[in-house]
């Protein structure tokens, strides 16, 4: 099977250093396998999106010479695909309506205990839709870290596939999109290790072989928090991309000497493809980066 990878940012803001690391890691992994690298904009949550962020993200990828294959896919244009699968599960009894609020679930220990599973609720009242967990995944194989475990209560939980406010859940959309696009391996940050269990469960319930997974180290700020848009991580520089590119490649384990550092952005990307191997990646899942070339 030919390799198909992807980068799937949410348009809640411009790309920051952490998202650049994820983009580079997925790109190098795909291109070192002579595969395709797709870009999908995960615009599932309009209230959290920043106007113009999708176009800005694409311009950033181009500035760093991360050129995608095929057309960019937008999740906001794929609602019918998600709804059709939900309707199939509702018809078969695999999914059901749930009226429990986050506050109620938190009061019961933070995990949903199947309260509404057999109540036969309808959509006449505000409800989320949950999937009956029949294929729990307690561990999976990561391409870098080996066997990774999922907490049992999380793995056993009937999880939401459509929210009370009518928005589709991330876990559902990402799996249906990866299947539809033929993705063979998902390369992303280690903050998404826990959702991987639920996503593999979805593959099993759909009767489809799961993709492979590779989780890259998560970039932390000096306070030990994940570099994220929510934590106000600054955007990478589109006009002078080379400093951040060098720092991100160093973060991913490349040994960049003075001669290599003098290459152009395009040449650095080509050099990275040629020299990429998983053994170079740090064994840890979280790192506070040292910025030698750019200021975060």
Secondary structure by P-SEA (a helix, b strand, c coil): cbbbbbbbbbccccccaaaaaaaaaaaaaaaaacbbbbbbbccccccccccaaaaaaaaaaaaaccccccbbbbccccaaaaaaaaaaaaaaccbbbbcccaaaaaaacccccccccccccccccbbbbbccccccccbbbbcccccccccccccccccccccccccccaaaaaaaaaaaacccbbbbccccccaaaaaaaaaaaacbbbbbbbbcbbbbccccccccccccccccccccaaaaaaaaaaaaccccccccccccaaaaaaaaaacccccccccccccccccccccc
